[in-house]
Amino acid sequence: MSAKLIDGKKIAAEIRGLVAVRVKELLDTHGCQPGLAVIIIGEDPASQVYVRNKRSACEETGIRSVAYDLPATTTQDELLALIENLNNNDDIDGILVQTPVPDAIDIETIIESIRADKDVDGFHPYNIGRLAVRVPALRSCTPYGVMKLLESTGEKFYGREALVVGASNHVGRPMALELLLAGCTISVCHRFTRNLEEWVKRSDIVVVAAGKQGLVKGEWIKPGATVIDIGIHRTESGKLVGDVDFSTAQQRAAWITPVPGGVGPMTVAMLLQNTVDAALIRRGFKDSGKRTVDLSRA
Ligand code: GUN
């Protein structure tokens, strides 16, 4: 068997096209342009590339991107003051703090300080909680993008055994909640898991976000499984590879994401979609679903 490739680049481009249409509609009908504040602290080269991509994707789809490039010496209080300002700025619909942040800053405190209805990363405990209770509001971009990739295969979710490898707050955990919401039977493996191979071998859907190059061996993949690789690493020869041993996994899987060109472009596409949704919801043009508390105070 040779797996079919899930083309994240193409699917992300379609989503970006739809975002551009919705942004234009919002502007034409209500005279408002969604605004996204992107904050980067310090000079981590990889983060600078990611942020540049996010900002140029905003411009391309008509979203106003507001840049805050802060020095590595920025204190937690200074960052909290900036976020408070942006929380109260009616022209700002989304606030994103690029991670990782310098050690002096506690990222979870920062995320909780962002208004939940401007948390376009979908990292705020309120938004994670909404996903957990099956009433998603703003959804974490990478897991949300993975769900779009899985939907594109046309394969069913109900009753399938889905494994998430990696239990981080921003990817692994919301990924498991997304798969549970879709009707999968879920398992999560992490650094203390004793026999990763056994878990991978029984799983119909394997989503890997471990941050370890080649962790999942191709021979472990169940024939006919769907494999989603969230990892990205540069080898010594300069090639980009993921957490899954792609060439052998491809021979057993039915569907697989390439690295690059799989999950990566989806994260940015879902960020843009979240920003338009956040603008529509906060401005009262779209309902975020059933809710029991005032989002602005969450
Ligand atoms: N660092 C790596 N990926 C992301 C992301 O999706 N959002 C933020 N805020 N930081 C990141």
Boltz pocket constraint, residues with backbone or C-beta under 6 A from the ligand:
constraints:
  - pocket:
      binder: B
      contacts: [[A, 50], [A, 96], [A, 97], [A, 98], [A, 99], [A, 100], [A, 121], [A, 141], [A, 142], [A, 267]]
      max_distance: 6.0
